[in-house]
Amino acid sequence: MNTKMIQIEQIDAQIILDRFTGLENQIRELKESIKPPTSTNDNDYLTRKQVAEIFHIAIMTVHHWHRKGILKSYKVGHRVYFKRGEIDQALVKMRTRKGVE
């Protein structure tokens, strides 16, 4: 592993602290702006295509996530649906795993 040393000279410590505080505020604002889409009913059923659009993924990825147990599906006849509330929870969980707590 290559390590690089960065040396900061002639910068007041207060300036550095202010910049870190600014970064913390930006991160906090970003966290607040990232919220799952609101739905009128958590029991609304979504198609695979709608779920793929919410996560910005391919329909096959929805299928793989279902098989891995990440998403729970419900069959109605020969069709597969997902509950909106469970999709919102999965979306929040995935965002927090990526470090956007």
N, C-alpha and C positions, 0 to 999 in steps of 0.2 A: 504494500500500500504506500503510495506516495503521499507524503504530508508536506504541505506548504506552510511557511510561516509568513504571516502578515504582520507588519509592524506599523503601528499608528503613532505618528509623532505630531506634536504641536496641535493636538485637538483636545479641547477642554472636555473633561469627563462628563460634565453636565450636558454637553451637546450630544454625546453618545447616549446618555440616559434618555434624553428627550426623543431621540430617534427611535429607541426601543419602545418607549411609551407610545409613540405614534404608530409603530407596527402592531403593538398589542391592541390598540383601538381599532385599527383596520381589520385585524383578525376577528375581533369581537363583532364588528359590524357585518363582516362576511358570514359569521355563524348565524346571526339573527336574520340575515336575508335569505339563507338557505333553509327553507321549510318545505315539507311535502305539500303537494297540491291539495287544496281543500275540496272536499266532496260533500254533497248534501246528505249522503247516506253511506256509512262505512260498509253496509251490506250490499251495495251496488255490485253487480257482476261485470267484470271486464273480460274481453277476449284476449287471446294471446297477442294479437296485433296491437291492441291498446296498451298492454303491459310492456311490450317491446318499445313502443313509442315513449312511454313514461321513463324507462331506464335508458333509452337511446342505445338499444342493442338489437341484434337480429332475433327473429322469431325462434330460430334453432337454439339460441342461448337461453331463451325462456324455457324451452323444452329441457335443456340440460340442467338448468337451475331447479326445475321441478323434480327431475330424477334424482338430484343430489339432496333434495329436501329443503332447499333454500326458499322455494315458493310452494305453497300448498294450492292445489287445484281442486275444482269441483266439476264433476261430469254431469251434464244434462243431456240425456240421449247419447248421441255420438259427438257432442261438442264439449270442449273444455273451457271452463271459466275460472276466474280468480276474483276473490273478494277485494274490493277497493281498500278497506281498512287494513287488511293484511299486507297488501302491496305497499301502502304508505308506511307501515311499520318496517317492512323489509328495506324500503328506500332509505329511511332514517338510519337503520342499522348499518347499511352499506356505506353511507356517508361518514358515519362515525368511525368505521373501520379504516377509512382512507385518511383519517386524521383531521376531519373537519368537525370535531366535536363542538 
